Amino acid sequence: MDFETSMENLTSPCEEDCDCSPDPAVLADFKQAIHALGGKWKLEILFALMNGAVRFGALRRSIGGITQHMLTTQLRELQRDGLVSRTVLASRPLQIAYELTDAAYGLLPAFKEILSWSRLYGDARLAASQEA
């Protein structure tokens, strides 16, 4: 990229007499989003649901390494935050499908950007972690 950020040149974008603290309302909104998406599994769960409704067992199999308990916990939190909806398909045996809400589909542009970023910088991060 042709531009430098304040992090790259280790300078502050503000003048010395400027109050550069973040706007509390913006910071509160950012924290709310981070809490809704934060956690080891939430982004993977949301990404796995991007193509439509998925039954619990298939969802668990698609996310390697997650336990049933952790998947249940994360799905409940995502439901509470309005990002995932739960539908009972059959009562005997109990079959449940999860799908994204409209609010979660609003994250699609962000997911595309994260994927693009990972493809651009992922190899460099992997190489650096293997050298350490």
C-alpha positions as a printed NumPy array, in Angstrom:
array([[  0.   ,   0.   ,   0.   ],
       [  1.158,   3.496,  -0.738],
       [  0.039,   5.164,   2.461],
       [  1.54 ,   5.042,   5.906],
       [ -0.478,   4.67 ,   9.041],
       [  0.481,   6.045,  12.396],
       [  1.357,   2.476,  13.467],
       [  3.791,   2.054,  10.571],
       [  5.758,   5.207,  11.243],
       [  5.198,   5.099,  15.021],
       [  3.802,   8.605,  15.16 ],
       [  0.547,   9.85 ,  16.492],
       [ -1.963,  11.19 ,  13.965],
       [ -3.016,  13.805,  16.531],
       [ -1.295,  16.945,  17.644],
       [  0.099,  16.981,  21.167],
       [ -2.68 ,  19.206,  22.478],
       [ -5.41 ,  17.065,  20.901],
       [ -7.53 ,  14.632,  22.925],
       [ -7.272,  11.456,  20.839],
       [ -9.311,   9.226,  23.099],
       [-12.013,   7.318,  21.21 ],
       [-15.583,   8.513,  21.252],
       [-17.226,   6.619,  24.145],
       [-20.362,   5.884,  22.106],
       [-18.333,   4.448,  19.221],
       [-16.228,   2.441,  21.654],
       [-19.384,   1.059,  23.299],
       [-20.751,  -0.022,  19.906],
       [-17.432,  -1.664,  19.054],
       [-17.322,  -3.501,  22.38 ],
       [-20.871,  -4.768,  21.852],
       [-19.898,  -6.216,  18.464],
       [-16.692,  -7.767,  19.83 ],
       [-18.583,  -9.414,  22.691],
       [-21.203, -10.82 ,  20.305],
       [-18.542, -12.226,  17.951],
       [-15.787, -12.953,  20.445],
       [-14.806, -16.43 ,  21.439],
       [-12.848, -19.265,  19.966],
       [-15.707, -20.757,  17.933],
       [-18.28 , -18.089,  17.105],
       [-16.791, -16.881,  13.844],
       [-16.311, -20.458,  12.655],
       [-19.92 , -21.277,  13.511],
       [-21.21 , -18.21 ,  11.688],
       [-19.053, -18.979,   8.67 ],
       [-20.301, -22.588,   8.632],
       [-23.886, -21.3  ,   8.54 ],
       [-23.323, -18.822,   5.687],
       [-24.752, -21.218,   3.09 ],
       [-28.027, -21.854,   4.881],
       [-29.572, -23.852,   7.698],
       [-27.555, -26.745,   9.117],
       [-28.593, -29.438,  11.565],
       [-26.704, -29.608,  14.844],
       [-24.808, -32.837,  14.085],
       [-23.694, -31.675,  10.65 ],
       [-22.625, -28.355,  12.11 ],
       [-20.566, -30.094,  14.777],
       [-18.878, -32.316,  12.18 ],
       [-18.095, -29.328,   9.975],
       [-16.206, -27.59 ,  12.781],
       [-13.34 , -29.869,  13.749],
       [-12.37 , -29.993,  17.39 ],
       [-15.453, -28.435,  18.961],
       [-17.222, -30.389,  21.671],
       [-20.988, -30.811,  21.796],
       [-21.154, -28.804,  25.009],
       [-19.113, -25.914,  23.582],
       [-21.134, -25.845,  20.358],
       [-24.369, -25.738,  22.357],
       [-23.029, -22.931,  24.557],
       [-21.803, -20.863,  21.622],
       [-25.047, -21.356,  19.68 ],
       [-27.081, -20.22 ,  22.695],
       [-24.959, -17.075,  22.964],
       [-25.293, -16.401,  19.236],
       [-29.083, -16.855,  19.567],
       [-29.191, -14.493,  22.53 ],
       [-27.289, -11.886,  20.502],
       [-29.701, -12.231,  17.575],
       [-27.222, -13.754,  15.117],
       [-28.528, -17.337,  14.904],
       [-32.039, -18.752,  14.892],
       [-32.998, -22.247,  16.031],
       [-35.698, -24.33 ,  14.375],
       [-37.043, -27.657,  15.631],
       [-37.479, -29.896,  12.569],
       [-38.812, -33.044,  14.226],
       [-39.622, -33.944,  17.783],
       [-38.835, -37.691,  17.662],
       [-35.928, -38.004,  17.388],
       [-35.246, -34.386,  18.19 ],
       [-33.804, -32.633,  15.143],
       [-32.769, -29.026,  15.291],
       [-31.396, -26.773,  12.581],
       [-29.579, -23.502,  13.024],
       [-29.39 , -20.671,  10.562],
       [-28.202, -17.116,  10.395],
       [-30.511, -14.214,  11.043],
       [-30.639, -11.159,   8.794],
       [-28.356,  -9.415,  11.28 ],
       [-25.729, -12.132,  10.846],
       [-26.01 , -12.006,   7.059],
       [-25.045,  -8.358,   7.446],
       [-21.602,  -9.674,   8.423],
       [-21.059, -11.206,   4.97 ],
       [-19.033,  -8.231,   3.636],
       [-16.829,  -8.361,   6.747],
       [-16.322, -12.118,   6.298],
       [-15.319, -11.563,   2.68 ],
       [-12.777,  -8.963,   3.775],
       [-11.375, -11.255,   6.489],
       [-11.058, -14.068,   3.949],
       [ -9.35 , -11.743,   1.483],
       [ -6.981, -10.549,   4.206],
       [ -6.184, -14.124,   5.2  ],
       [ -5.414, -15.102,   1.606],
       [ -3.15 , -12.076,   1.221],
       [ -1.286, -12.317,   4.53 ],
       [ -1.949, -15.855,   5.777],
       [  1.204, -17.422,   4.312],
       [  3.395, -14.734,   5.885],
       [  1.783, -15.26 ,   9.309],
       [  2.188, -19.03 ,   9.033],
       [  5.849, -18.727,   8.031],
       [  6.552, -16.318,  10.913],
       [  4.922, -18.612,  13.466],
       [  6.919, -21.612,  12.222],
       [ 10.194, -19.676,  12.516],
       [  9.52 , -18.734,  16.137]])
